[in-house]
Amino acid sequence: MATIKDFEELIAWQKARELARNIWKLTMQEPFSKDFSLRDQIHRSSGSVMDNIAEGFERGGNKEFIHFLFISKGSLAEVKSQLYRAIDRNYIDEECMNGKKQQIDELANTIGGLINYLKKSNISGVKFISEKNSKH
């Protein structure tokens, strides 16, 4: 894996951003847009997925990054659960739900793959690389 210098380069973050954007577009349609509580809650949880990936990356340590990636996966499950409420309230149909579930499951697999990679990595994270070690 090439060295990634910014969280925006992470495929997981890019996919999470796309999900948040898609959820926003979905919730701006009536009648979903009128359910302020559910709409705002799903906006927060979908945004939390990408935000926790970014925050974990910027912490500079693999253990912290892994911790935040698990939080992202939890927020992702929350988005999926909220979509079930949306389908139960007839805000979205089965076809829309299936498309979103596919997107969510793909993102969960991407985040899971990143977690597995970090667990196997010999490097503890950029904050643990001293100037002395980086010269070798």
SULBELCOR-V405965 format. One record per pair of residues at least 12 apart in sequence whose ideal C-beta (glycine too) atoms are under 8 Angstrom apart, sorted by sequence separation. I is the first residue (numbers start at 1). J is the second residue. D is the distance in Angstrom with one decimal. If there is no record, write none. Layout:
I & J & D
I & J & D
This chain:
27 & 39 & 4.5
56 & 68 & 2.6
55 & 68 & 5.6
56 & 69 & 5.8
84 & 97 & 7.7
83 & 97 & 6.0
27 & 42 & 6.2
53 & 68 & 6.9
56 & 71 & 7.7
27 & 43 & 6.7
52 & 68 & 4.6
53 & 69 & 6.6
56 & 72 & 7.6
52 & 69 & 7.3
83 & 100 & 5.4
83 & 101 & 7.4
23 & 42 & 5.8
24 & 43 & 6.4
52 & 71 & 4.6
53 & 72 & 5.3
23 & 43 & 6.8
52 & 72 & 4.3
80 & 100 & 7.7
80 & 101 & 6.5
83 & 104 & 8.0
24 & 46 & 7.6
50 & 72 & 7.8
20 & 43 & 7.8
23 & 46 & 4.2
48 & 71 & 7.7
49 & 72 & 4.9
52 & 75 & 6.6
48 & 72 & 7.3
80 & 104 & 5.1
79 & 104 & 6.3
20 & 46 & 4.3
49 & 75 & 4.7
19 & 46 & 5.8
20 & 47 & 5.2
48 & 75 & 4.0
49 & 76 & 5.2
76 & 104 & 5.8
20 & 49 & 6.9
46 & 75 & 7.5
19 & 49 & 6.5
20 & 50 & 5.7
45 & 75 & 4.9
48 & 78 & 7.8
49 & 79 & 7.0
19 & 50 & 7.8
76 & 107 & 6.2
77 & 108 & 7.9
76 & 108 & 5.6
16 & 49 & 4.4
17 & 50 & 5.1
45 & 78 & 4.2
46 & 79 & 5.0
16 & 50 & 3.7
45 & 79 & 5.0
73 & 108 & 5.9
76 & 111 & 7.3
13 & 50 & 5.7
16 & 53 & 5.8
42 & 79 & 6.2
45 & 82 & 6.5
73 & 111 & 5.4
72 & 111 & 5.8
73 & 112 & 7.3
13 & 53 & 4.6
42 & 82 & 4.4
12 & 53 & 5.5
13 & 54 & 6.2
41 & 82 & 6.2
42 & 83 & 7.4
69 & 111 & 5.4
10 & 53 & 6.4
13 & 57 & 7.6
38 & 82 & 6.4
42 & 86 & 7.5
69 & 114 & 6.1
70 & 115 & 7.1
7 & 53 & 6.5
69 & 115 & 5.1
7 & 54 & 4.4
10 & 57 & 6.6
38 & 85 & 6.1
38 & 86 & 6.7
66 & 115 & 5.6
69 & 118 & 7.7
7 & 57 & 4.1
7 & 58 & 6.5
38 & 89 & 7.6
66 & 118 & 5.3
4 & 57 & 7.9
38 & 91 & 8.0
65 & 118 & 6.1
66 & 119 & 6.7
32 & 86 & 6.3
35 & 89 & 6.9
16 & 72 & 7.0
23 & 79 & 6.7
35 & 91 & 6.9
62 & 118 & 4.7
12 & 69 & 7.6
19 & 76 & 8.0
62 & 119 & 7.9
31 & 89 & 7.9
49 & 107 & 7.3
53 & 111 & 7.4
31 & 90 & 7.6
32 & 91 & 4.0
62 & 121 & 6.1
12 & 72 & 7.7
19 & 79 & 7.3
31 & 91 & 5.8
32 & 92 & 7.1
65 & 125 & 6.7
62 & 123 & 7.1
63 & 124 & 7.4
64 & 125 & 7.5
62 & 124 & 5.5
63 & 125 & 7.5
61 & 124 & 6.2
62 & 125 & 4.5
61 & 125 & 3.7
60 & 125 & 5.2
61 & 126 & 8.0
26 & 92 & 6.9
59 & 125 & 7.7
60 & 126 & 4.9
61 & 127 & 5.3
60 & 127 & 3.3
61 & 128 & 6.4
59 & 127 & 7.5
60 & 128 & 7.8
26 & 96 & 7.2
26 & 100 & 7.6
23 & 100 & 7.8
22 & 100 & 7.4
22 & 103 & 7.0
19 & 103 & 5.9
18 & 103 & 7.8
19 & 104 & 7.0
15 & 103 & 7.9
19 & 107 & 6.0
15 & 106 & 7.1
16 & 107 & 6.2
15 & 107 & 4.8
12 & 107 & 7.0
15 & 110 & 5.8
12 & 110 & 4.8
11 & 110 & 6.0
12 & 111 & 5.1
12 & 114 & 5.3
10 & 114 & 7.4
1 & 117 & 6.7
